[in-house]
Amino acid sequence: MEKYRLMFDLDGTLCDPREGIISCLQYALEQLGREKAPEQQLVQYIGPPLYDSFVALLGCNDAALVEQAVGLYRKRFIAKGMFESRLYPQITVALASLTAENHRLLVVTSKPTVFARQIIAHFGIGEFFRNVYGSELNGTRDNKGALIAHVLQQEAIFPAEAVMIGDREQDIKGALANGVFPIGVLWGYGTREELTQAGASALCETPESLPQLFAARSC
């Protein structure tokens, strides 16, 4: 019998995509004739929806320009940026443990589904997940709240049975908007302060602590 339905964010939770995302953001900005942004400045855009990130980076709401930037980003992302990432140490062990405990695991990411599925397959962790949910290429459901609502409906999950596990405030706020228990992870790109202020009900220091959390307490 299944226990909890665990929704995992991808970037910053399952894998560290820093190299690929930052390189693709820099490529898009350079191709648009913008000054190359320092890597440290771009770290904050690992996790949030891509369209929102380019609105901030370009400093405007020009839909055509943002769409052009997204297209340039994806050009490099598809060519090589998609796989310029790495699994976090011990995440596979944690996933195996949670699966063995009869939790249902799902990937729930703002990244387009078509890319998320390729990344999950690339890392060989698809066996742990019942399904992979992401946004559409046009930006539909890149908001975490809307995406989680969609997953609950598609999987016929009661919110009280579900847990959202992620590293950014969007994961926490999206979970709370749907009555889902939010867990923040501290090995990604969101700080303890960010996750706490967003309303995380629990925090995990390491991937190994996730199975321990579910073993030690009831969500």
VENBEL-V618803 format. One line per field, one symbol per residue. phi: phi as a letter, one per 40 degrees, with the letter a starting at -180 (. if undefined). A space follows every 10 residues. Layout:
phi=???
This chain:
phi=.cccbccbcc cgbcbbcddc cccccccccc ccgcccccdc ccdccchcdc ccccdcccga bcdccccccc ccdcdcccca cdbcaaccdg cccccccccc cgccbbcbbc cddccdcccc cdcgbcccbc abbaccccgc gcccccccdc cdcccfbcdc cbbbbabbcc cccccccbgb cbbcbbccbc cdcdcccchd cabbcbdccc dcccccabc
